[in-house]
Amino acid sequence: MGPFSYDKFVSGKNYIGRKRECRALANLLSSGENVVLYSPPKEGKMSAIQNTLFNMKMSGEVFSVCTVNFFNVRTIESMLLKFGDAVLRSLATTADEYEQIISAHLGGTHFVFDRDRYQDYDEVVSLNWDADANDVYFMLRLPGRIAATRGEKLYMVIDDFQNLAELEDSDKVMRAFKEVLGERRLDGLGCTYIITGSRHNAMKAIFAKSTMFRGTIENFTVPSAEDGEIAEYIVKGMLLTGKVIEKDAALGVAKMFSCNMWYINQFVSICDSMTKGYITNALLMDALSMLVSVHEPRFKYAMANLTWHQVSFLQAVIDGVTRFTSADVIRKYRLNSSANVVRVKEALMKKELITFNDQDEPVVLDVLFKYWLEKFYFA
């Protein structure tokens, strides 16, 4: 792929800028603070976590890491089994070890180690009955109990946490997580939780608007890398493949994509593949057209699933409107009424197309989607 990677997390020398912020995150984790990070997809959350943990390892800290992603969980039972599988595989390797851990730490629950299912389906933890509240609580305590028993430090990374709010009887899961995150500080369990989510508004509702997790977890925001750092990264990366791009052009790329490294790496990879020498302005525009064409199908799909009023509201956002309940705006964009404006706003936020900042100003969450709306859809 060359020097511009966008298909995996990055750390070490491939991680651009944000060193001070990563040190701040490391300080929180080292002191035992649970941390939550959330932002739209592909804005560098997991890269920040991986880079921070990498640096902590390099500085001599000893710990284990367990990662689980809840992107595809649909039931409480599937969530618990996926969580248990990740924990057991991170901290054990043999059937005897799996069985011993489940016996020692999940006794009195409906979790078992079934050797037949392990041999036939590679299933390291099974349920012999429907999961109840006790099962949820004991499973979520499992990493902390194991780490405390072994006298080890464990970081439990949970991605796409917001999906748990969509489960039937999700309150049962959220209450158990609240207990686990809170009790860690009381009984000295050796596990620290790092929770992330890529549905910005859904995560904000859980960890900012709700008070459920207040006092149990620290909200940490990963900023974008600086324009200048990104431009230098682009120039040096191009030189590695024998290409040349002017510093001003590289700065323009950083600004164009609002310092989103996922889009930037895709874009400059396209540029890199289109020439053997100098990166011209014409080539940059051709590369931008190619990038837009790659992502356009999902943009069209997003728009096809909007109502007429939602499309009108989105056009008002693109036009720079901030006061959506004013009579002039309602009339111009045919939004019917203030009550309808509120409903439309909430629907677009639930679809994770827009959010509102601290000044109650609308923000399109995907920078390339915003460009496509401006230059193509509403052109």
Salt bridges, closest charged atoms under 4 A:
GLU21 OE2 - ARG20 NH2 3.94
GLU33 OE1 - ARG185 NH2 2.54
ASP85 OD1 - ARG89 NE 2.89
ASP96 OD1 - ARG115 NH2 2.65
GLU99 OE1 - ARG115 NH2 2.82
ASP122 OD2 - ARG89 NH2 3.10
GLU123 OE2 - ARG117 NE 2.77
ASP132 OD2 - HIS110 ND1 3.81
ASP135 OD2 - HIS110 ND1 2.80
GLU166 OE2 - ARG199 NH2 3.78
ASP169 OD2 - LYS172 NZ 3.48
GLU183 OE2 - ARG141 NE 2.52
ASP187 OD2 - ARG141 NH2 3.55
ASP227 OD2 - LYS255 NZ 2.89
GLU232 OE2 - LYS236 NZ 2.86
ASP272 OD1 - LYS243 NZ 2.74
ASP328 OD1 - ARG331 NH2 2.59
ASP360 OD1 - LYS345 NZ 3.56
ASP366 OD2 - ARG298 NH1 3.38
